[in-house]
Amino acid sequence: MSGGGHGDWTYSEYLNLHELLDLQGEERSISADEMHFIIVHQTFELWFKQVIRELSEVRDILGQVPVPEDEIPRAVEHLGRTTEIFRLMANQWTVLETLTPQGFLAFRDGLGSASGFESFQMREFEILLGLEDSDRIGGVNALDAFRKMAPRGEQHENVLARLEEVSSKSSLAESLMLWVERTPIMGSFFESEKDDESVLHYVDAHLSAHKGICDSASGSSEMMAARMKASHESAISFLKPDGTPDRKRAGLLFIESYRELPLLAWPRKLIDAVVELEESMVKWRHSHARMVERIMGRRIGTGGTSGVDYLDATSEYRIFKDLWAVRTILVKPQKRPELVNSEFYGYNSAKE
């Protein structure tokens, strides 16, 4: 960067503005429509860079054992900012919708095989979040496309190395659930002497309450009775997948069930922030699909994908599945297991 030392920059020097404004390809005599298309996508990539930074901070905070309590609010702030970025990007598709179908077709061939599927930053934040290859469309390996591009030069090799490094680390989803696993349940600490017994008692008490609600809702209808039975079996499978309590899910259930407890205030805010983030990502993907359908219909994508059908399928991606699923098995406050060791959570008595 040219100009003076630190603190003595001009506006353009501080932002590298001249370099930034030389990156839109005007030397190729592009049209206003194509310039618009390029700027929108370049803006997405700048936001992706910020998303990666924010999510890396959250992953690193939650990856500590134990996680310092005073760092949870900072993690919530990072998640909140990321959510707002995705909301902004969802609205950004409306700017691209000012491009007419004919205006897009006028320069589409010039894109060649270039596709948003090749956005290495999007792959990076998906991996960082914890999107599994098995949950991707067709179960494809997220790095395969970049392994094929690596021989094209050093930049492509560096991209592959970066993605491999991110893949080798714990994801945000893994770090989050390991943190949730250490939630004190009914005053019992993770890996304490009688913790297994306490967790089992809590899970069984919740399942008993859940069964009572399902039984009372079954009524005289065979179809409703079958649905309620299936609902309860699903609750058992969720909390005791191998016959014994899954402590991560039990911790998540405890936080959601007793979310008004003072000690759980920030944990439930963090969980809410993660759910809100994933919701904003789903809406962003959905808005992308609708924009593409509006401009190019059901054409095959430039990268050879099925276009809109592919984009619609990506809006079905869920990374934090347990955070969504636990809401299905919650019971109303009056039916939840009686709280034990209430004073531990900031209550002066066991009365709720």
N, C-alpha and C positions, 0 to 999 in steps of 0.2 A: 504494500500500500504506500502510495506517495504521500506527501504532505509532512506536517510537523510530527512531533512526538506524541505520546499518549496524552489525550486531553486537549490537543491543539489541532484536531481534525476539522475539516469542513464537513458539511452534511453528506456530500457526495463521496468524500474520502472514507468517512466512517462506514457508509453502507456499501462501499465498492460499487457505487451506482453506475459508473461508466462501463465497468466490466459486465455488470448485470444486464444492462440495456443493449449490449452487443450480442446477446445470446439468443435472439429470436429468429435468426435466419434471414434477415432482410436482404443479405447479400445474394440470396437465391431468387430475388424478385418475387417474393410470396405475396399473395393477395391479403386484403384486410381480414377475410374469413379465416385464412390459414394462420395468420399471425394471432388472431383471437384464439384459435384452437391450441396453438403452441403455448401461449401465455397462460391459459387456464390450466393446462397440464403441468407446466413448469411451477405454477403456484401450488398445485397439489403436491409436487415433489418437495417443495420447500416446507410445506406443512408436515409431510411425512417425516422429514428430518427432525422437526420439533417433537412430533409424536414419539419417535424412537428415543429421543433424549428424555422425555417425560416418563415414558414407561420403563426405561432402564433405571431411572432413579427409584421408581416404586419397587421394581424387582429387587434392587439392591437393598432397599430398606427392609423389605419383608424377608429377605434371604438371611438376615442376621438371627442368631440364636443366643439369647432371646432378642426379640425386637424391642428396642427402647420405646416405652410408652409415649414419650414426648415426640417421637418421630412419626407416629401414626397420623397426626393432623397434617404433617407435611406430605405424606403419601396421598391423603385425601385431596389435598390441593393439587398435586400433580395429576391425579385422575380427573378432577373437575376441569382442569384446563384442557386435558386431552379430549374430554367429552365435548367441550365447547368448540374445539377445533373440528371435530367430526360434524357437529351441527352446522358450522360455518361451511365446511366442504360440501355438505348435502345441499345447502342453498346455492353453492357455487355452480351446481349443475344447471340451475335455471339460467345462468348467464350463457352457458353453452347452448341451451335450447333456443337462443336467438339465431343460431345457425340453421338455415333452411336445408332440407334434404338435398336440393340441387346445389346449394353452396358447398355442402360437404363433398358431394360426388365430384365436384370440380377439381378437388385436390387429393381425394382419397387414394388414388392410384400411386401418388407420390410417397405415401407412407410405406409402400412395399409390404413386408411382413412384420413391420414394427407394430407392437401391440402393448397395451397396458399390462398384459400378462407378464411382460418382461421387466416390469418395475421391480428392481431388486430391493428398493426401500420398502415397498408394500410387502414383499415376501419377508423382509427382515422383521417388520413389526408384527406380522402374523406369527412368525416363529417365536419372537420375543414374548408375545402374549401366551402362546402355548397351543396354537392350532396344530393338531396332529395330522400327519399325512393320511392316516386312515379315515379322517373326517373330510378330506378334500374330495372334490369331484373325481371319481374314478380311482381314488386312493393313490394319486400320483405323488411322487417324491418332489417336495418343494424345490430341491436343488438340482434336479435333473436338467432343466432347461439351461441353467447357468453353468453346469458342467460341460454342456455342448458348446456354449459360447466361449468358454475359457481359452481355447486355442486361438481366438481372434486377436489376442493381444494382452498386454500387461494389465490394463484397466479391468478387463474381464476376469483375469486371474485374481486380481485383488478383490473384486466383488465376490467371487466364489469363496475365497479365503475368509472374507468377513462373514458371509452367511454360514460357513462351516463353524466358525468360532461361536457365533450366536447359538447355533444348534447344539453345540457341546455344553452350553451352560444351562442351568435351571431356568425354566420359563417363569413368567409372572404367575401363571396359574398354579404351577407346582409350589412356588414360594408362598403364595397366598394360602393354599390348602395345608401346607406344613405349619404355617402360623395358626390357622384355624384349629388344627389338630391339638395344639397346646392350650386351647381354651379351658379354663377351670370349669368343670361341669358339676353342679350341685356342691361347689366348694372343693371338689377333688382335683388335685393337680395331675397333669400329664405324667405318667410313669411313676406316680407315687405308689406306695405299698398296696393300697386297696382301690386303686383307680379303676381297674378292670371291673371290679364288683360294682362300684358306684355308677359307672357308665352303663353297665348292663341293666342295673335297676332303673336308671332313668329312661333308657331306650324302651324297656319292656313296659314301664308305666305309661309312656307316651303312646306306644302301640296299643295298649289296652284302651286308652281314652279314644284313640282313633277308631278302633274296632267298634266301640260303643256308639260313636257317631254314625259310622257306616251302617251298623245294624238298625239304628233308629230311622235312618233315611231310606232303608230298603223298601218299607211298606209292603203292600200286597202284590206288587208287580214283579213278576219273575225277571223281566228284563232289568228293572232297577236293582233288584237283589243281586243279579249277576254282575252288574256294573260296580256296585258297592263292594262286593267280594273281591273283584279284580283290583279295585282301588286299594283295598287293605293289603292284598297280597303284594301290590306294587310298593306300598309303604314298608312292608317287611323286607322286601328285596333291596330297597334303597338303604335302609338303616342296618340290615344284617345280611349283606350280600353272600357271605359264606357261612351263615349261621351264627356268627359272632358280630358284635357291634363294630361298625366302621367308625373309629373315633373322629376322623375328619368330619364326616357327615353328622355325627352326633354333636360335635362342637358347633357346627353350622346351625343345626336345629336349635340348640340351646340359645345361641345368640339371637336367632330370629324369634324364638318363643318368648324370651324374657328381655326383649330389646329396650324396655323402659328402665332397666336396672342401671344405676349410675356408672358402674364399672364397665358396662357393655356399650356405653354411649358412642365412643369412638370406633370400637369394632364394628358395630352395626352401620355407622356412617361410612366406614370403609367398604363394607360389603355392598351397601346401597350404591356407592360411587362406582364400584366395579360393574354392577348390574346396569346402571345408567350409561356407563361407557359402552358396554356391549350393545345395548339398545340403540345408542346413537350410531354405532358402526353398522348395525343391521339396516337402519333407516338410510344411511349414506349409500350402502350397496343397492338398496331398493330404488333410491332416487337415480342412481347411475343407470340401472336397467331401464327405467322409464324414459330417461333422456335418450338413451341409445335407440329404444323402440320408436320414439317420436321422430328421430332424425333419419334412421336407416332401416326401420322396420325389422324384419326377421332375417336380414342378410347374414351371411357367414362373417365372423369377425376377421379383422386383418391378420390375426395370428393363427387363423384356422379353427378357432373355437366356434361353438354354435351361436355365438352372438348373444342375443337377449336371453335365450334359454340358459346359457352358461351363467350369465350375470344373475338371473333370477335364482339359480341354484346356489350361488355363493351367498345370497342373502339368507339362506337356511343355515349357514355356518353358526355353530355355537361352541364357544371355548369353555366358558364357565358354567358347564351344564348343571353341576350340583347346586349352584346358587339359584338357578331357575327351578330345578326339580324340588328343592326342599319346600318351596311355597305350596306345592300340591298336597303335602302331608301335614301342614300346620293344623292345629285345633284351636278353637276359640279360647281366650284366656281363662274362662271359667272351668274349662275341662282339662287344662294342662296339668302335669304333675305338680304337686305342692313343692314350692321352692325350699330347698334345704340350705342352711348356712347363709341366710339372707343378708346378715350383717357383713359378710365377706364382700358382697356386691354393692355395699353402700346403703343398705337398709338397716334400720335400727331394730326391726322386729321381723318375725316370719309372716306377719299379717300383710297381705297384699291388697 
